[in-house]
């Protein structure tokens, strides 16, 4: 999955990974190393990878850190600003309500 993200060089995810020092070559080296044989470099890369992934997830859902979203664009704070009345309306005549869409998002 990460190699796929890095393959899309113009994507925000690829840029965030590259900024964190995570590139395709490093990932291939870690994958090719057996669990018991992991070097200090491989462990460090895995730790940076985990930190970057969690930072991106936190930014997506909770709080902007400047990785790829503009301030105030995280999902949960955005949803908090939507009233129950507004959430019960659909965006288009033949579409689900906003609250149904939000429920679908929460499953993923």
N, C-alpha and C positions, 0 to 999 in steps of 0.2 A: 504494500500500500504506500509506504513512504517513498519507495523508488518511483512509483507512479506519480506521486505529488511532485517529486523533484524533476520528473520528466517534463512537467508543464512549467518550464522555466519562468514564464511570466506570471504565474499564479502567486497570490499573496502567501499561500501556504509554503510554496517552494522558497520564496524570498525569506520568510520567517525562519525556516530550517537552515538555509544558507547563512543567515546572520548569526545563528546560534552555533555555527561551525559544523553543522551536520550536512554531509554531502553523500552522493551515491557511492563513491569509493569507500568511504568510512563505513557505511551501512553494509556494503558487500563484505568488507573485511570482518565485521562483527558477526554477520550471519555465517560466514565460512569458518569461524572459530568455534570449536567445541566448548560446551558449557564449562567443563573442568579446566580448559586451557585458556580461558579468557585472560587477556593481558590487562594491565592497568589502563592502557589506552582504550581498550574495548569497554572496560567497565566505566571509565570516565565518559566515553561517548554515549553509552546506554543511559547513564545518569542525566547527561545533558539532554538527550532525546526525551526521556521521561519528563524532565522539568519543562521542556519546550511544549510538549503535548499538553501537559496539565495547564500551563500558562495560556495556551490557545483556547483550551476548553473553558477555563475560567473567564477569559475575555469574551468568548462567545455567549456564555450564559449569565455571568455575574457582574464582572467589573472590567472596564477597559484598562489595558496596560500599555497600549500603544503599539501592539504587535501588528494589527491589521484593521481594527475598527476605530471609527471616530468616537470621541467622548460622548457618552450618553446613549450608545447604540447597542449595549448588551441586551440580550433577550429578556431576562427576568425583570430588570428595571423598566424596560419598555412596556412589558405586559402589565406591570403594576399600575401604569398610568391609564390603562384602558378601563373604563367604567363597565359595570355589569350590563347596563342598558346598551352601550356601544358594542360590547362583545356579543350580545344576543342578535345583532343585525348581521345580515350577509353582505358581502362585498358586491355581489352581482345577483340579479334576480334568481338564477338557477344554481346558485352555489351554496355551500355550507355556511353556517354562521361563523363568525370569528372565533367564538368559544370552541366550536367543533374543530376548527383548524388548530387552535392552540392545544387542544387535547391530543390531536394527532402528533403534533411536534413533541409533546412531552413523552410519548411512547418511544421516540427515537433518542 
